[in-house]
């Protein structure tokens, strides 16, 4: 069975790596977020990687060399020398957020444990995560452990229910 892994890439080469992996027949996922970049003479909407320096790949572990031999790939994210496997649900959660073009606030700070909830309405319907209270607003906190990042997304209180 294929699992999702996280690979490190050289700085600012995530899009090149994802494209090259697809050419090699390796399923990859590079979550992108839209942002506005400012130059001295103009502003432009661009898509940048949500997690700088990381690309997700879905492979059988026996095919890991095909990934490592890809230009600009540094290696697999590992914990205690074991490659980190990202659960399918976390990949789906990231996909729901990025495809819905929901504004995302990234944080690597620790988070408070709360109730596990499911969003029942709106663009993020089906998304599961931890509900926390921040500055008087309800937000859905989704922990992406393999890349040591948290995603915070604004969710109206009426759109969630306890799991």
C-alpha positions, -999 to 999 in steps of 0.1 A, spaced: 0 0 0 13 35 -9 19 59 20 24 97 20 59 108 29 74 143 32 106 152 14 130 181 20 139 202 -11 164 229 -17 153 264 -10 127 277 -36 127 246 -57 95 230 -45 76 236 -78 105 222 -98 107 191 -76 69 185 -78 70 188 -116 100 165 -120 84 139 -97 52 139 -118 74 134 -150 90 104 -133 55 89 -125 57 97 -88 25 110 -72 33 142 -54 14 170 -37 26 206 -33 1 226 -14 1 262 -26 -14 294 -11 -22 326 -30 -6 358 -18 2 392 -31 38 401 -37 49 437 -39 76 451 -61 86 487 -64 65 492 -95 37 467 -91 18 441 -72 11 406 -84 -9 376 -71 13 346 -69 10 310 -56 37 301 -31 43 268 -12 23 265 20 52 247 36 85 261 24 110 234 16 86 205 17 68 183 -9 45 154 -1 50 121 -21 28 90 -22 49 60 -29 56 24 -19 87 25 3 106 3 -22 104 32 -47 121 57 -24 153 58 -46 133 72 -75 124 101 -52 159 106 -38 174 107 -73 152 136 -83 171 169 -87 169 193 -58 156 166 -34 176 166 -2 160 137 16 130 123 35 117 139 67 126 114 94 119 109 131 143 87 150 157 76 116 123 64 105 107 82 75 76 102 86 44 89 72 16 115 69 -19 101 75 -43 103 45 -67 125 66 -41 152 71 -34 153 33 -71 156 27 -73 184 53 -46 204 36 -62 198 2 -96 211 15 -80 242 28 -58 250 -2 -84 242 -28 -111 262 -10 -87 292 -11 -95 298 26 -71 324 42 -47 305 63 -26 317 93 4 295 98 19 290 133 46 267 147 38 275 183 24 249 206 -14 246 207 -40 241 235 -57 207 234 -94 211 228 -124 192 215 -121 173 182 -147 187 159 -159 183 123 -170 211 101 -205 204 88 -212 233 64 -193 256 40 -163 251 18 -145 231 45 -172 206 51 -158 173 63 -126 188 77 -117 175 111 -94 192 137 -90 207 171 -111 237 181 -94 265 200 -104 300 211 -80 327 200 -87 364 205 -124 358 208 -127 340 175 -133 303 170 -106 288 148 -100 253 136 -65 241 144 -52 213 122 -19 198 133 4 187 104 29 168 125 52 156 97 63 191 89 60 205 124 34 231 114 -1 241 125 -27 256 103 -53 280 118 -85 286 98 -114 309 108 -146 289 112 -180 303 122 -192 286 154 -224 274 137 -204 254 112 -189 229 136 -201 200 157 -184 177 182 -171 146 168 
